[in-house]
Each structure stands twice: as C-alpha cells, then as structure tokens.
Amino acid sequence: MTSAAALMQHRMHKPTLAELEATYIREVLQQVGWRKAEAARILGISRKNLYEKLRAYGIPYQPASRMLTNPDTPA
C-alpha cells in the first residue's frame, strides 16, 4: 500500500464505540484529576464498573506522572 493510500485509509477510519468510550473515560479522568468516584459519577456508572472498564481498555488506574513518584510518599 502506498503512503497516500495508507493516509487515505487512516483518514477514513471511524472509531469504534469502544475506542470512543475509552477516549471519553480518559478525558473525564483527566478533568477530575483522576478521582475515580467523581469520574464514575460524571459517567453515570459505579466505581466498580469504572475499574472494570479501565482494566478492559488498558487504561492505568492513575496517570503516568503519579506512577513515577516515590511509592513511599503519598500522592
């Protein structure tokens, strides 16, 4: 496939419902500072359901910047 054809195919890609949901969940988490209870409330789902979706979509439970901090210090 030529690069022009690959570019055209990429532009024509319509995201799946799962991709849209994962993107929306990430955006909501970022907006609320990764507070899961608040994100779940905004999304209209339980925290348990939010954690299941995070696991299913491979979204980390906390932002990468928090993962790099010393685990002995509170976030």
C-alpha positions in Angstrom: 0.0 0.0 0.0 1.4 3.4 -0.9 1.8 6.1 1.7 -1.0 8.1 0.1 -3.3 5.1 0.2 -2.4 4.5 3.9 -3.1 8.1 4.7 -6.4 7.9 3.0 -7.3 4.7 4.9 -6.3 6.3 8.2 -8.5 9.4 7.5 -11.5 7.1 6.7 -11.1 5.2 9.9 -14.2 5.6 12.0 -13.5 4.9 15.7 -15.4 2.0 17.3 -17.8 2.5 20.2 -15.1 1.0 22.5 -12.5 3.4 21.2 -14.8 6.4 21.8 -15.7 5.2 25.3 -12.1 4.7 26.3 -11.2 8.1 25.0 -14.1 9.7 26.9 -13.2 7.9 30.1 -9.6 9.2 29.8 -10.8 12.7 29.2 -13.2 12.6 32.2 -10.5 11.2 34.5 -8.1 14.0 33.4 -10.7 16.6 34.0 -11.4 15.5 37.6 -7.7 14.8 38.5 -8.1 11.1 38.3 -10.6 10.9 41.1 -12.4 7.7 40.3 -15.5 8.3 42.4 -16.1 11.7 40.7 -15.4 10.3 37.2 -17.8 7.4 37.8 -20.5 9.9 38.9 -20.0 12.0 35.8 -20.0 8.9 33.6 -23.2 7.6 35.3 -21.6 4.3 36.3 -20.4 2.7 39.5 -16.8 2.8 40.6 -16.7 -0.9 40.2 -17.9 -0.6 36.6 -15.3 2.2 36.0 -12.5 0.0 37.3 -13.7 -2.9 35.0 -13.6 -0.5 32.0 -10.2 0.8 33.0 -8.9 -2.8 33.1 -10.7 -3.8 29.8 -9.4 -0.8 27.9 -5.9 -0.9 29.4 -6.2 2.5 31.0 -3.9 2.8 34.0 -5.5 3.4 37.4 -3.5 6.6 37.8 -1.8 9.0 35.5 1.8 8.2 34.4 3.1 11.3 36.3 1.9 9.7 39.6 3.4 6.3 38.7 6.9 8.0 38.5 6.7 9.4 42.0 8.3 7.7 45.0 5.8 5.0 46.2 6.7 5.7 49.8 5.3 9.3 49.6 1.6 9.9 49.5 0.2 11.3 46.2 
